[in-house]
């Protein structure tokens, strides 16, 4: 293997390592977003269940439309 071929391989490996690092960072950020969204959804489910259990008026769903 020539020196130029070794250099080319090292360059390719370097680019691949950088791409892997970017993908790992992207994956990490996406997981943080997923965790936040999951937490928000769980809170909303608990609030909805609590409101349903207490039979609270939770919004315009219980109001008649203005044309009645």
C-alpha positions in Angstrom: 0.0 0.0 0.0 1.4 3.4 -1.0 1.7 6.4 1.3 -1.0 8.2 -0.7 -3.4 5.3 -0.3 -2.8 5.3 3.5 -3.4 9.1 3.6 -6.6 8.7 1.7 -7.8 5.9 4.1 -6.9 8.1 7.1 -8.9 11.0 5.6 -11.9 8.8 5.0 -11.8 7.4 8.5 -11.5 10.9 9.9 -14.6 12.0 8.0 -16.5 9.0 9.1 -15.6 9.5 12.7 -16.8 13.1 12.5 -20.0 12.0 10.9 -20.6 9.5 13.6 -20.0 12.1 16.3 -22.6 14.4 14.6 -25.1 11.6 14.4 -24.5 10.7 18.1 -25.1 14.3 19.1 -28.2 14.5 17.0 -29.5 11.3 18.5 -28.8 12.6 22.0 -30.7 15.9 21.3 -33.6 14.0 19.8 -33.8 11.8 22.9 -33.9 14.8 25.2 -36.7 16.2 23.1 -38.6 12.9 23.2 -38.1 12.7 27.0 -39.6 16.3 27.4 -42.5 15.5 25.2 -43.2 12.3 27.0 -43.2 14.1 30.3 -45.5 16.8 29.0 -47.9 14.1 27.6 -47.9 12.3 30.9 -48.7 15.5 32.8 -51.6 16.3 30.4 -53.0 12.8 30.8 -52.9 13.1 34.6 -54.6 16.6 34.4 -57.3 15.3 32.1 -57.9 12.2 34.3 -58.1 14.5 37.4 -60.5 16.8 35.7 -62.6 13.9 34.5 -62.7 12.4 38.0 -63.7 15.7 39.5 -66.3 16.4 36.8 -64.9 19.9 36.3 -66.0 22.2 33.5 -62.8 22.0 31.5 -63.8 24.2 28.6 -66.2 25.1 25.8 -67.1 21.4 25.3 -69.9 21.9 27.9 -71.2 25.1 26.4 -74.0 25.4 23.9 -73.1 27.1 20.6 -74.1 30.8 20.3 -76.9 30.0 17.8 -79.0 28.0 20.3 
